[in-house]
Amino acid sequence: MTGKTHVAIGIATALTISLKQPIESQLFVVISSAIGSLVPDLDHPKGKLNQRLLLINNNLYRALFYLSLGGIFMYLYFLKEMKLFLLLGITALFIGISSHRGFTHSIIGFLAFASIARICTLDYGLSSVYSGFTIGYLSHLIADFFNPKGIKLFYPLNVNVSSPITISTNSKTEKIMFLLLGIYCICLLFGTFYL
């Protein structure tokens, strides 16, 4: 799936789940879900977030960037002994050594990012941000499960898992799905504000 389709799936899922919540809470869920839906592609140099983070969009630079970032977080952990820095460091190191649809598309990757999001949000009363992030992240994994290449759900095992029904990236089916998701979101928003 392309980044825009992942965002559309994340937003549609977040809107559906947060439908009866107050508008402020709904907004937090939707925005954090959109961000969460892009995070698994940090393992790809041309992922939407990496296009903003990396100066050069290739695998070597991506690996060097995340390995360096991981080293910085590990150093901060040894200085401050904060669990968040340890999690960020280990996660960044794994992103640096992982291939596309590897660590970040696995159960371990999801748990690592969910733990980071939990530490950063729940202590500050931002449960809707945590919920949205995990919704977006999970929606990304489910969507890529339908890719013919599959995902390494049980990383570090080098086994790709995919659905028997597949949707190729940037195919007509994906484009139709994106259009339908857009219409669905508009209908949900229309129903929320005008009914």
Secondary structure, 3 states (H helix, E strand, C coil): CCHHHHHHHHHHHHHHHCCCCCHHHHHHHHHHHHHHCCHHHHHCCCCHHHHHHCCCCCHHHHHHHHHHHHHHHHHHHHHHCCHHHHHHHHHHHHHHHCCCCCHHHCHHHHHHHHHHHHHHHHHHCCHHHHHHHHHHHHHHHHHHHCCCCCECCCCCCCCCECCCCCCCCCCHHHHHHHHHHHHHHHHHHHHHHHC
